[in-house]
Amino acid sequence: MSEPSIVQGAAQAIRGRLPKDFTPRVGLTLGTGLSGLAEAIAPLARIPYAEIPGLPLSTVQSHAGELILGHLAGQPVAALAGRFHLYEGYSPLEVVRAVRILAELGVEAMAFTCASGGLDPAMQSGRVMLIRDHINLTGHNPLRGENFEQFGERFPDMSQAYDPGLLDLARQAATAQGVALYEGVYVGLMGPSMETPAETRMLRLLGADAVGMSTVLEVIAARHRGLKVLGLAAISNVNIPEAMEPAPIELVIANAGRAGADLTRIIIGVLERLG
């Protein structure tokens, strides 16, 4: 079965479980330790990934593995409580399939959240970084191979991958809520091993401010489809090459969760300002 057929079949199955007058406007992807945002959604439906045909299963600790459809801050939303990663063994097409399904359902914008390691020594864990741009060092691209014209053009523009209007709304929301917000460049690696001190130095020299193992492929797929994109990274630990410390997954989840309250306030503020 072709990728467009898989995506369309999944979207059709989801629509069958929704009120006919409900069309999500904004999609949310909730990363490691950030599923608490899902609790703020007034749900119309909660669909486990296992019940969506063609969708992989999320195997990562702290990822609920369900699609939540409902309303948040007055906006109809579709939230992916859990995502898919290359390091789980999934292909780039499988990693971004859920984003394409949400686009098929009608979303116009995607807000991606993720846990990430800070590369700027001045950063503090438990804080939020607004992603202005990214560097894809995964070695993969979800657009490789046949181009599916119904998804987008062969060579999508990435000069403004993160929508300037949504960036401004996030800044406004953070200011209104008194949230101190970092801004910077996110670099995506394949994982699952953490970075060595030498790799941390290299990534900083390349211009990255935070590093993670997700998001970049999903953003590429979203922009291919013409969706507006907002990206927010929860700083789960800070990588200082001269004093590297282990960052076990339990610590990553805990610190990402600390950032979760601020992140939730920012996203709600953005949705309120969408009108």
Secondary structure, DSSP 4 states (H G I P E B T S, - for coil): --HHHHHHHHHHHHHTTS-TT----EEEEE-TT-GGGGGGSEEEEEEEGGGSTT-----STT---EEEEEEETTEEEEEEES---GGGT--HHHHHHHHHHHHHHT--EEEEEEEEEE-STT--TT-EEEEEEEEE-SS--TT-SS--TTT--SS---TT-S-HHHHHHHHHHHHHHT--EEEEEEEE---SSPPPHHHHHHHHHTT-SEEESSSHHHHHHHHHTT-EEEEEEEEEEE--GGG-----HHHHHHHHHHHHHHHHHHHHHHHHHT-
